Structures are given as C-alpha cells and as structure tokens.
Amino acid sequence: MERWDRVGRCAGYGAALAVSPYLLIKVSWVVGSLLGLAPIGEGFNLAGWVLLNSVTIGMAAIGIALALALVRPWGMRIPGRLVAFCAWTGSGFLVSILPYAVLSTVLDAARGGTATSGGEDSAMPGWEAALIQFSFIGMGLGLALALPAYLRRRWPDAFTARAGCGTPTVVPWAAAVAAVVGLAWLYWAVGGTLGVAHPAERDTNGCLVTGVGALWALAGSAAVWMLARQRPARVPHHLLLALGWLGSGSLFAWSGWKLPLTLFVALAHPSDVTLPENLAVAAVLHVAAVVAGAGMLRSLVGSRPRAPAGTGSTPLHT
C-alpha cells in the first residue's frame, strides 16, 4: 500500500471519529428535550427543535458513512455518482471552510476572544460548542486527505494525465459565471457597498466568510478553465482537479444552503433577522453560484484524460 493511500485511509477513519461527538451531542439534545431533561433552543418550539436536530443527526450519519466508504472495500462497490455527489457536497461544505476556521481563530485570538465559545447560549455549554467545532474541522481535514486517495484508487487515469492532454468537455459558461460571482463576493468582502442594503449589519466574520467563498469561486473557475485548454498547462493536472472540485463544491453547497435562507427572509420578513446584502441581488448570485457549481462538476466528471497507447481510460462517472 502506497504511503499516500495509507494516509488517506487513516484520515477517513479519523473523519468518522471526529463527527461522532457531533452525532452524540445532537442525539442527546433530541432525547433530552423529549424527556424534558434538556433545554430547547431559543426561538424554537419542541417540534421544531426535534425536527431540526433530527435532520442534522441524519447529516452526521451520512458524513460518517461517507468517511467509511472512502476507506472500506465496500466503498468501491457503491455507484460512483452517488459517492462523488456526497463527497463533492461534503467537501464543498467542510473542506472549503477550513481557511475561514484558521483565519477566524487567529483574528479572535488577536482580539482576546474565542472563536466559538458558545457560553452565551444556555442551550449549548462551551464544551459542547468546542466539540461541535472540532467535529466540523476534523471532518473537513479528514475529507481533504481521504477523498483524493479514494478518487485516485477508483479513477487512476484522471490523476495520471497531464492538463490539456484530454478532450475538453468543459462548459465554458460555468467557469465564467463562477468568476463573475466570485468577483462580486470579493467586492463585498473588501467593503464594497453596491448591492448592500444594510452596511451596518456587516461584521468581520461575515466579510471573512464572503471573502473565502469568493476565493474558492475564483480558484475553481480558473482551474476548470485551464482544464479546458487543449495545450498542456504548467500546473499539475491533479492540482487543477482538486481546485476545480473544491471550488465548484463550495459554490453549490454553500449557496444551495444560503439561497433558501435568503428567500425566507425576503418572503417572511422576520423581525430578528436582517441580512446585509440586498436580498434580490444575493438571491440572484446564489442561484448563479449553484448553477455554475453544477456545471463545473459536470465538466470535471465528464472529462476524459488521454490514456497511453493500448489502454483505455476510466470515465469518472462509472
């Protein structure tokens, strides 16, 4: 077994273990609230609290199953499209946010605070908030190492080809739309006010999240565009694939989550929620990001690297 494969397998098991505290905490919240032994989150009734946490329990269970599928033999027998979609969405959520976790921790330490203390919330003691943050970061790091090893085992041809050596199947508009979205978010992150309805609602963490999302959108767009070139690129093929994978996943996952929230605020007008951005502009950008992310994934999955003479290439969607 190659060293990289061993690292990936250890990371997969580590990711499954890292999510376990989150799963146990959520189960304890549901059981405790039903038995009247644990408080209900502020702003929720019992039914809403149980429903919300039951959904996150299911997401945690899927995350553990995904982490194990990346390292266990049965994971190679699962349909490739199912594994690819779950891994793409999960890495888009968790791996892409790792730079924010690092930068926010540094900024909070410089201000003399904590990244996520949780002490202000009576329903979540500080130790629970710390374990939840550990679960997210641990799962993100585990996926970052386990997923490439799995993909390399299952579709080795995609990692041995050189950029520009295959037949380009990229959808050019997807990379272009991602670049436009990324530039708009970057403009907001550095303090731009065009399209911002409530500038006073912006804070450092919000700008940091927007900036990290913008950088992933631009990096993914550039990577997919370079993969579409018919002449060899200086950047390693596997690095372009990784950037395209994470950039497209970040666009799809985070905007797919933020779009319903934006629409809810626009339609329900809750008194306790005010988003900084103009809701119509934000919704359009989220829709564009979801569509661009899906289009970029289609380009990556449908790619056909040129195999050596006498051999066949393995399509990514098998």
N, C-alpha and C positions, 0 to 999 in steps of 0.2 A: 504494500500500500504506500503510495507516494506521501511525502510529508504534507503537502497541501491538502490531500484528501483526509489525512488524519486530523489536521487542524479543523477542517470543515465538519467532520463527524463530532469532534469534541464540542465545537461551537453549537451544533444542533442540539445535543443533549443539554448543554448549558442554557440555551434559549428556552427549552421546555421547562427546565428547573426554575429559571428566572421568572416565568409567567405564573408559576404555581402559587406564590404568595398573593398575587393579584386575584387569582381564581378563588383561593380560600377566603380572602377578605370579602369578596363580593358574595360568596355563599353565606358567610356569617352575617352579612348585612340583611340578606333576604330572610334567612331563618330567624334572626334576632328580631326583625321588625314584625314578622308574622306572629311571633310568640310574645311580643310586647317587651322584649328584653333589650332592644337596641333602638336608638332614636331614628326618626325618619328625617331625611334630608330637608333642609329649609326650602320652602316653596313647593313641596310635593305632598300629595296625599298618599295613603298606604298603597293603593292600587298603582298609582304612577311610579312610586318608588320601587315596588316589586317588579313592575314591568321593565323599567329602565335597567335595573341591575340584573334581571334575568337575561336581557339582551346582551349585556356586557359579559355575563357568565358564558353565554354561547360563543361570543367572540374570543374569549380567553381559551375555551376548549378547542376552537378551530385553530388558534395560534399554537397550542401545544401539539395538536395533531399534525399541523404543518411542519413544525420543527422536527418531529419524529420522522415524518415522511421523507425529509431531506437526508436522513442518515440510515434509516432501516431499509432492508431489501424490498419490503412490500411497497415502499415509496416509488420504486422504479416501475411498478406494475400499474400504478394509478394513471388514468388518462392524462397525457401531457398537458392538454389545455387546461384541465382543472387545477393541476399543480401550478402551472405557470400563472394562471389568473390569481389564485390565492397568494402565491409568493410575490407576485408583482404588486398587488394591492397592499399586502402586509409590509413589504419593504418600502413602498411609497409612503405609507404612514409613519413607520418607525425608523427606518434607516435614514431617510431624508431629514428627519428632525434631529438627528444626533448633533449636527453642528450647533443648532439652537440650544440644545441641552448644555453643551460645553460653554458656549458664549454667555448664556444667561446665568450659569453658575459663577463664571468669572465676574460678571458685572454685579451680581448680588453680593459676592464676597467683597468686591471693592467698595460696595455701599454699606458693608457691615451687616447685611441681612442674610437670609437663606433663600434658596431657590424655590422651594415649595415646602413651607413649614407645616401648613395645614392646621396650625394651632388656633387659628381664628374660627374654625368651623367646629361646632360642637359635635357634629356627626362624624368627624374624621380627626382623631388624635394625630399628633405629629408623627408618631412611629408608623401609623398606617399610611400616611402620605409619603413617608420616606420609602416604605416597602413598595408602594404603587409606582413611585418614580423609578425605583430600582428595577421593577419588572419591565417597565417600558424600555429603559435604557439597555437592560440585559437582553431583552428580546431583539432590539434593534441591532446590537452588536453581534448577537448570535446569527441573525439572518445575514448580516453583512459578510460573514465568513462561511457559513454553511451553504448558503444559496449558490454562490459561484462554484463551489466544489460539486454540488449536486448537478448543476447545469453542465458542467464540464464532463461529468461521468455520463450523463444521459445524451447530450448532444455535443460530442467532442469536436466535430468538424467546424462548429461555429467558433471555436476557440483556437483553431489551428490556422484558419485562413488569415490573410492579410487584408486590411481595409482596402476596398476598391477592387478586390480580385473577383468579386462575385457579380451576379446580375442584379443591378439595383432595382428593388421593388418598393422603395420608399415613396410615401405620399408627400410630395413637396409642400403642399399647403399646410400639413400638420406641423412641420418644423417652423414654418413661417408664422403660423398662428401662435405657437408656443413662444416664439421670440417676441411677438407683439405683447402678449400677456405678461411675459417676464419683464419687459421694459416698463410697462405700466405699473407693475408692482414695485419695481425698483425705484421708480419716480416717487411713489407714495412712501417707500421706506426711507428715502433720504430727505423727506419733509415736503414733498410737493403737495399742493393744496387743490389742484384742479381735479374735480371729481370727488372731493372730500367735503361732506356736508357738515360734519361736526369735528373740526380740528381739535377742539379741547378734549375730546374723548380718546385721542391717541396717546399712547404711552410708549416707553422704551421697549418693553417686551413685545408689544404689538408691532412696532416698526421692525423689530428684530425678526419676528416670525415672518412678516411680509418680505423682508429682505432675503431671508434664507429660501423662501419659496421662489422668489424671483431668480436667484442664482441657480437653483436647480432647473427652473424652466429654461433659462438661457443655456446652461450647460447641456441639458438634454437635447435642446434644439440644435445646438452646434454639433453634437455627437451624431445625431441622426442625419443631419445634412452632410457631414463628412462621410458617413457610411454610404450615402447615395452617390458619391463621386465614383467615376469609373476608372480613376487612376489611383495608384497606391498613395496612402497617407503616411506621414511620419509617426503619427500617434498609433500605438499598438491597437490591433483590432479588438482585443478583449477589453481594453480600457474604454474604447468608444461604446462597446456594447453595454458595459456597466453604467456609464454616464447616461446613455440613452434609456436604459431600463429604469434607473432611479429617477431621472428627470421626468419621464412620462408617467411613472407610477405616482410620483409626488403630485403632479398636475391632476391626475384622475382622482386619486384618493382624497386629497385634502379639499379640492374644490367640490368633489362629489359629496363631501360631508358638510362643507360650508354653504353650499347652494340651498339646501332645504332650510337651514337656519336663516339665511338672508331672506328667502321667500316668506318664512313665518313672520319675521319681524316686519316685513313690508305689508303683509296682509292683516296681521293681528294687532300690530302697534302696541306691544306690551310696554307698560309704563316703566318697568325696571330694566329694560334692555335698549341700549342706543348704540348702534354701530357707527364708527367714524365715517365710513365711506357713503357716498350716495348709493342708495340701495339698488337703483336701476343699473347704474354703472357696474357695481360689484356683481350683480346677478349676471350681467352680460359677460363679464370677464370670467366668472366661474363656469358658465356654460361653455365658453370658448376653451377654457382650460380642460374641461372634461372631454370635449370632442377632440382637442389636439392630443391629449394623452392617449386616448384610444387609438387615434390614427397613427401615432408614433409607435405604439405597441404592435399594431398590425404590420408596420414596416419591419420592425425588428424580428417578429416571429416568422414572418413570411420570407425572410432573407435566405438566400441560397449561396453559401460560400463555395468557391470553386474547389473541387476535390482534386487530388493528384490523379494522374492518368491511370485508368484501370480500376478506380474505386468510385464509389458512389457517395454522395453527400447525404446526411441525415437531416431532413427538414425539422425545424424546431417545433412544428405543431403535431408531431406524431406522439 
